[in-house]
Amino acid sequence: MSELRRNRRKLREVGRRIIVGAYKRGMRGRLGIISAPTGSGKTYNIQNTIIPDDIAEGNTHFLYLTTFTDSVAQEYHDFDRSLRGKAEPTASITEFLNWDYEEEQFPIVLITTIQGAVNGGGQHENSDLLISFLRDKMFSVYWDEAHFGGSSSKETAKLNLGGGMPAEYKASYYKFCEALAKNENGKVTGFTATPLFE
């Protein structure tokens, strides 16, 4: 085994202890934040350990929220490989909202941007549809790069965004995740390499 592979395995093991350990201490009904350095395996552990553990605990619906649109296709590919035979990944909010777990007997994972999960452009925002749909489901939400818009405070957002922010800042991403976290059936966790100042 090469030195690079050995070091990567060591880093993943350390990341697993830090990230998975912190995740297991999280509570339903609260919005959790896990801060771990870039490259420590946040996404890797979500795909390979956290989601399978959450499935074993009875969760049937999962949201993986990323910040960047171009990440969705790559994350979908990675989730498809890591969750094969364990859960159905999708990048379609429509497919997620129409998924009938009772009929399929198979969990589903929606991989989308936080913007896509919140905004809709139609009569109802996607956030309203998802919050309503998940009301009676056992679910988990993993919000990657939660420091992007991840605050209810304008001052905090200004610090996290390097001083710039839209004038009509409404903290809609944070409020969406907070609303999901208030559902006792759900567990909502933000993952970030940048600590949030709140």
C-alpha positions as CSV (number, residue, x, y, z in Angstrom):
1,M,0.0,0.0,0.0
2,S,1.4,3.4,-1.0
3,E,2.2,6.1,1.6
4,L,-0.5,8.3,0.2
5,R,-3.2,5.6,0.6
6,R,-2.0,4.9,4.2
7,N,-2.2,8.6,5.1
8,R,-5.6,8.9,3.5
9,R,-6.9,6.0,5.6
10,K,-5.4,7.5,8.8
11,L,-7.1,10.9,8.0
12,R,-10.4,9.1,7.3
13,E,-10.2,7.3,10.6
14,V,-9.5,10.5,12.5
15,G,-12.3,12.2,10.6
16,R,-14.7,9.3,11.4
17,R,-14.0,9.5,15.1
18,I,-14.5,13.3,15.1
19,I,-17.4,13.7,12.6
20,V,-19.4,10.5,13.4
21,G,-18.9,10.9,17.1
22,A,-20.1,14.5,17.1
23,Y,-23.1,13.5,14.9
24,K,-24.2,10.8,17.3
25,R,-24.3,13.3,20.1
26,G,-26.7,15.5,18.1
27,M,-30.4,15.6,19.1
28,R,-33.6,15.5,17.3
29,G,-35.6,18.7,17.5
30,R,-32.4,20.9,17.4
31,L,-30.3,22.3,14.6
32,G,-26.7,20.9,15.1
33,I,-23.5,22.2,13.6
34,I,-20.3,20.1,13.1
35,S,-17.2,22.0,12.3
36,A,-14.3,19.9,10.9
37,P,-11.3,20.9,8.7
38,T,-11.5,20.7,4.9
39,G,-10.4,17.2,3.8
40,S,-11.3,15.5,7.1
41,G,-14.1,13.4,5.4
42,K,-17.4,15.2,6.2
43,T,-19.1,14.1,3.0
44,Y,-17.3,10.7,2.9
45,N,-18.6,9.9,6.4
46,I,-22.1,11.1,5.6
47,Q,-22.2,8.8,2.6
48,N,-20.5,5.7,4.1
49,T,-21.3,5.8,7.8
50,I,-23.9,8.3,8.9
51,I,-26.7,7.6,6.3
52,P,-26.4,3.8,6.7
53,D,-26.5,4.2,10.6
54,D,-29.6,6.6,10.2
55,I,-31.3,4.0,8.0
56,A,-30.7,1.3,10.6
57,E,-32.3,3.6,13.2
58,G,-35.5,3.8,11.1
59,N,-35.0,7.0,9.0
60,T,-36.6,6.7,5.5
61,H,-36.0,10.2,3.9
62,F,-32.8,12.1,3.7
63,L,-31.8,15.5,2.4
64,Y,-28.2,16.3,1.4
65,L,-27.9,20.0,0.8
66,T,-24.9,21.4,-0.9
67,T,-24.1,25.0,-1.7
68,F,-22.8,24.8,-5.3
69,T,-24.9,23.8,-8.2
70,D,-22.0,22.1,-10.0
71,S,-21.5,19.8,-6.9
72,V,-24.9,18.2,-7.2
73,A,-23.9,15.9,-10.2
74,Q,-20.6,14.8,-8.5
75,E,-22.3,14.2,-5.2
76,Y,-25.1,12.3,-6.9
77,H,-22.5,10.0,-8.5
78,D,-20.7,9.5,-5.2
79,F,-24.0,8.8,-3.3
80,D,-25.1,6.4,-6.0
81,R,-21.9,4.4,-5.5
82,S,-21.7,4.5,-1.8
83,L,-25.4,3.8,-1.1
84,R,-26.0,1.2,-3.7
85,G,-28.5,-1.4,-2.3
86,K,-29.1,0.8,0.8
87,A,-31.0,3.9,-0.5
88,E,-32.2,5.5,-3.7
89,P,-30.4,8.8,-4.5
90,T,-32.2,11.4,-6.5
91,A,-31.4,15.0,-7.6
92,S,-35.1,15.6,-8.4
93,I,-37.3,17.3,-5.7
94,T,-40.4,16.1,-7.6
95,E,-39.2,12.4,-7.4
96,F,-38.4,12.9,-3.7
97,L,-41.9,14.5,-3.0
98,N,-43.6,11.6,-4.9
99,W,-41.6,8.8,-3.2
100,D,-43.8,6.4,-1.4
101,Y,-41.7,4.5,1.2
102,E,-44.5,2.2,2.1
103,E,-44.8,1.0,-1.5
104,E,-41.1,1.1,-2.3
105,Q,-39.8,-0.2,1.0
106,F,-36.5,1.6,0.3
107,P,-35.2,4.9,1.7
108,I,-34.6,7.9,-0.6
109,V,-31.8,10.6,-0.5
110,L,-32.4,14.0,-2.2
111,I,-29.1,15.6,-3.3
112,T,-29.7,19.3,-4.1
113,T,-28.5,22.7,-3.4
114,I,-29.8,24.6,-0.3
115,Q,-31.1,27.2,-2.7
116,G,-33.0,24.6,-4.7
117,A,-34.5,23.1,-1.5
118,V,-35.7,26.6,-0.3
119,N,-36.7,28.4,-3.5
120,G,-39.3,27.3,-6.0
121,G,-40.6,30.1,-8.1
122,G,-44.1,28.6,-8.2
123,Q,-47.2,29.1,-6.0
124,H,-45.3,27.5,-3.1
125,E,-41.7,27.6,-2.3
126,N,-39.9,24.2,-2.2
127,S,-39.1,24.8,1.5
128,D,-42.9,24.8,2.2
129,L,-43.4,21.7,0.2
130,L,-40.5,19.8,1.8
131,I,-41.4,20.9,5.4
132,S,-45.0,19.7,4.8
133,F,-44.0,16.5,3.1
134,L,-41.5,15.5,5.9
135,R,-44.0,16.4,8.7
136,D,-44.8,12.7,9.4
137,K,-41.6,11.0,8.1
138,M,-38.5,9.9,9.9
139,F,-35.8,12.0,8.2
140,S,-32.3,13.4,8.4
141,V,-30.9,16.5,6.8
142,Y,-27.2,17.1,6.1
143,W,-26.4,20.7,5.2
144,D,-22.9,20.8,3.7
145,E,-21.0,24.1,3.9
146,A,-23.5,25.5,6.4
147,H,-21.6,28.7,6.8
148,F,-23.0,30.0,3.5
149,G,-26.2,31.8,4.7
150,G,-26.2,29.6,7.8
151,S,-27.2,32.2,10.3
152,S,-30.3,34.0,11.5
153,S,-28.2,37.1,12.3
154,K,-27.4,39.8,9.7
155,E,-24.2,40.6,11.6
156,T,-23.1,37.0,11.6
157,A,-23.9,36.6,7.9
158,K,-21.9,39.7,7.2
159,L,-18.9,38.2,8.9
160,N,-19.3,34.8,7.3
161,L,-19.7,36.3,3.8
162,G,-16.7,38.6,4.1
163,G,-18.7,41.8,4.5
164,G,-21.1,41.5,1.5
165,M,-24.7,40.5,1.7
166,P,-28.0,41.3,0.0
167,A,-29.9,44.2,1.4
168,E,-33.0,42.0,1.7
169,Y,-31.3,39.3,3.7
170,K,-34.0,37.0,5.2
171,A,-31.9,34.1,6.6
172,S,-34.2,31.8,4.5
173,Y,-31.7,28.9,4.4
174,Y,-31.2,28.9,8.2
175,K,-35.0,29.3,8.8
176,F,-35.7,26.4,6.5
177,C,-33.3,24.1,8.4
178,E,-34.5,25.5,11.7
179,A,-38.1,24.7,10.7
180,L,-37.1,21.1,9.8
181,A,-35.2,20.8,13.1
182,K,-38.3,21.6,15.1
183,N,-39.9,18.5,13.8
184,E,-39.2,15.8,16.4
185,N,-39.1,13.2,13.6
186,G,-36.1,14.9,12.0
187,K,-32.4,15.3,12.8
188,V,-30.9,18.4,11.0
189,T,-27.1,18.9,11.0
190,G,-25.0,21.5,9.3
191,F,-21.4,20.6,8.4
192,T,-18.8,23.2,7.9
193,A,-15.1,23.8,7.8
194,T,-15.7,27.4,8.8
195,P,-17.0,28.0,12.3
196,L,-20.2,30.0,12.5
197,F,-20.1,33.1,14.6
198,E,-23.5,33.3,16.4
